Amino acid sequence: MKQAPLRNFHLPLPEDLYRTLRDEALAAKRPATTLARQAIEAWLHERKKAAVREAERLGIKSVPALALEGQVFHINFGASLNDLK
């Protein structure tokens, strides 16, 4: 499988976070950038899952949809919310 091209993102870290990441990378014998990338990917995945849970809580059944003041408006039918899981 072909890997997507990687892009650089300069991310200044506080000293304590930098040291913790460096120490973890040394202990795991893996590049710190790999550990950081995996942590960001996991966080983004969890954010997506949280958004789907919130949509389910609001009663959204398909996307695109709009929720205003607790009222759900389904705009056309693009995909079932289950397709996003």
C-alpha positions as CSV (number, residue, x, y, z in Angstrom):
1,M,0.0,0.0,0.0
2,K,1.4,3.4,-1.0
3,Q,1.9,5.8,1.9
4,A,0.5,9.3,1.6
5,P,3.2,12.0,1.4
6,L,4.2,13.5,4.8
7,R,4.0,17.2,5.5
8,N,6.0,19.0,8.2
9,F,4.3,20.9,11.0
10,H,6.5,23.0,13.3
11,L,5.2,22.4,16.9
12,P,6.9,24.2,19.7
13,L,6.6,22.2,23.0
14,P,7.0,23.3,26.6
15,E,10.2,22.0,28.1
16,D,8.6,19.4,30.3
17,L,6.5,18.0,27.5
18,Y,9.6,17.9,25.2
19,R,11.6,16.0,27.8
20,T,8.8,13.5,28.4
21,L,8.4,12.8,24.7
22,R,12.1,12.5,24.2
23,D,12.4,10.1,27.2
24,E,9.5,8.0,25.9
25,A,11.0,7.8,22.4
26,L,14.3,6.7,23.8
27,A,12.6,4.0,26.0
28,A,10.5,2.8,23.0
29,K,13.5,3.0,20.6
30,R,11.4,4.9,18.2
31,P,11.6,8.4,16.8
32,A,9.8,11.1,18.9
33,T,8.1,12.3,15.7
34,T,6.5,8.9,15.2
35,L,5.2,8.8,18.8
36,A,3.9,12.4,18.4
37,R,2.2,11.6,15.1
38,Q,0.6,8.5,16.5
39,A,-0.7,10.5,19.6
40,I,-2.1,13.2,17.3
41,E,-3.8,10.6,15.1
42,A,-5.3,8.9,18.1
43,W,-6.6,12.2,19.5
44,L,-8.2,13.1,16.1
45,H,-9.8,9.7,15.9
46,E,-11.3,10.2,19.4
47,R,-12.6,13.7,18.4
48,K,-14.4,12.1,15.4
49,K,-15.9,9.4,17.6
50,A,-17.0,12.1,20.1
51,A,-18.6,14.1,17.3
52,V,-20.6,11.0,16.1
53,R,-21.7,10.3,19.7
54,E,-22.9,13.9,20.1
55,A,-24.8,13.7,16.8
56,E,-26.5,10.5,17.9
57,R,-27.4,12.2,21.2
58,L,-29.0,15.1,19.3
59,G,-31.0,12.6,17.2
60,I,-29.1,13.1,13.9
61,K,-29.7,10.2,11.6
62,S,-27.8,11.2,8.5
63,V,-25.4,13.8,7.2
64,P,-25.4,16.6,6.2
65,A,-27.5,17.8,9.1
66,L,-27.7,20.9,11.2
67,A,-28.6,21.2,14.8
68,L,-29.8,24.5,16.1
69,E,-31.0,25.0,19.7
70,G,-31.6,21.3,20.1
71,Q,-33.6,21.0,16.9
72,V,-32.2,18.8,14.1
73,F,-32.6,19.7,10.4
74,H,-31.6,16.9,7.9
75,I,-30.3,18.6,4.8
76,N,-30.7,16.1,1.8
77,F,-29.4,12.6,2.5
78,G,-25.7,12.1,2.0
79,A,-24.8,9.2,4.3
80,S,-26.2,7.5,7.3
81,L,-24.5,8.4,10.6
82,N,-23.6,4.7,10.9
83,D,-21.4,5.2,7.8
84,L,-19.2,7.6,9.8
85,K,-18.5,5.1,12.5
